[in-house]
Amino acid sequence: MELPFAESWKIKMVEPIRKSTREEREQWLKECDYNVFMLKSEQVYIDCITDSGTGAMSDRQWAAMMMGDESYAGARSFFNLKETITRITGFEYVLPTHQGRAAENVLFSYLVHEGDIIPGNSHFDTTKGHIESRKAFAVDCTIDEAKDTQLEHPFKGNVDINKLEKVLKEQGDKVPFVIVTITNNTAGGQPVSMQNLREVNVLCEKYKKPLIFDSARFAENAYFIKTREEGYADKTIKEIAREMFDLADGMTMSSKKDGLVNMGGFIATRHKDWYEGAKGFCICFEGFVTYGGMNGRDMDALAVGLDENTEFDMLETRIRQVQYLASKLDEYGIPYQRPVGGHAIFLDADKILTEVPKEEFPAQMLTVELYREAGIRGCEIGYILADRDPVTRENRFGGLDFLRLCIARRVYTNNHMDVIAAAIKNVYDRRHEVKRGLKIVWEAPLLRHFTVKLAPAGE
Ligand SMILES: *Cc1c(COP(=O)(O)O)cnc(C)c1O
């Protein structure tokens, strides 16, 4: 018989996790103001709040940590990292930062000015935050198919070329660059096809605009290109990644995702003037240009992580685990953003808690219900995250309302996936009993979802 699929690694070190009782969780929900970001991790049984910085490093990465050069300037670890990044991306200029949003902060300090318009495909929340805090505007040009969660589309993260051209044609003078997020996190970890990246590149050349990739999950994106797009089946992940980056002028990277490290980020570009323009901000906000907020040892671990995670076996293990969880949900008939993306399941709260009005944040309520059910922590990617319109200050209810369940890299087994699926089923089976959601008691003016305080609506 054909052998079943199994992980491309074995486990060398484990960390105990603890279950809790429903009574404990009820109490903890009150104490955290129904915002799971405010829970202690010991109060969580299976943590799916993010795949960011939560992965397990390999033995090779831990070994590399021991070789870290902690010199303030010119550390060997930096040159190791830079050589790896240049080899994978082709970008010659590299600035390390302590995480992805710091890369955005440094690069956007140089490139983004008040009144600018930055089109792209569903900007990530920190990306949007760094644009809007500079009184500039993020324009979402994602394809409409991404809004229909039940529609199957192999590259649901794609940019709508017509929408993008309209922005460039009508307001091109205000556009400093176009940013494409690979994979498209906000739309459900959905990939962007090479064909689409090529079309965006052609448009950018036509309107003489640089193209930046927000590259947090570029390796997962390359995996989808290899497995779904015609002509790529025989190419390696590294070849595909290089072909992608050949279409861009530069990248921001959260190394906490496809870099397989717990903290880190960087900017890489082919333009010397961007490097020269951004480096002062790096020194000011992050650190000297050869460490920019990272330890030497962490740069070495990242260099190894980037290499490991641009290998097919690693990505296949990871993405097939996410697909395994999705297949369980299919068995139970639970609606999520289809087809499942690379790093997470995005449950369609609108279609699950159908009786909770949108003003009471159904996806946040679903997050609370799943935690209450089994101590599983997900994250709302919906109306609370969408925040308020910067001008009208109205809640933005125009997008999708998801409960995102991220799968950490190399951390949980498929038994954990079975527990997650069963817990979701239990919540789904009693979905009609949930008629009210949550109300906001306090919120921050920017990036409110991290610290928002909520209470049951109608109480
Ligand atoms: C995580 C992420 C960021 C921000 O990176 P941090 O390391 O969390 O600061 C930016 N863009 C995308 C697409 C991300 O997933």
The ligand as a MOL file (V3000), in Angstrom:
LIG
                    3D

  0  0  0     0  0            999 V3000
M  V30 BEGIN CTAB
M  V30 COUNTS 15 15 0 0 0
M  V30 BEGIN ATOM
M  V30 1 C 3.4050 39.6480 10.9630 0
M  V30 2 C 3.3010 40.4530 9.7760 0
M  V30 3 C 3.8300 41.7460 9.7280 0
M  V30 4 C 4.4640 42.4150 10.9200 0
M  V30 5 O 5.5320 41.7110 11.4150 0
M  V30 6 P 5.8970 41.6460 12.9770 0
M  V30 7 O 7.1130 40.8020 12.9960 0
M  V30 8 O 4.7480 41.0400 13.6990 0
M  V30 9 O 6.1530 43.0190 13.4350 0
M  V30 10 C 3.7280 42.4320 8.5450 0
M  V30 11 N 3.1110 41.8900 7.4770 0
M  V30 12 C 2.5970 40.6560 7.4940 0
M  V30 13 C 1.9340 40.0990 6.2860 0
M  V30 14 C 2.6540 39.8970 8.6450 0
M  V30 15 O 2.1010 38.6790 8.6660 0
M  V30 END ATOM
M  V30 BEGIN BOND
M  V30 1 1 1 2
M  V30 2 1 2 3
M  V30 3 2 2 14
M  V30 4 1 3 4
M  V30 5 2 3 10
M  V30 6 1 4 5
M  V30 7 1 5 6
M  V30 8 2 6 7
M  V30 9 1 6 8
M  V30 10 1 6 9
M  V30 11 1 10 11
M  V30 12 2 11 12
M  V30 13 1 12 13
M  V30 14 1 12 14
M  V30 15 1 14 15
M  V30 END BOND
M  V30 END CTAB
M  END
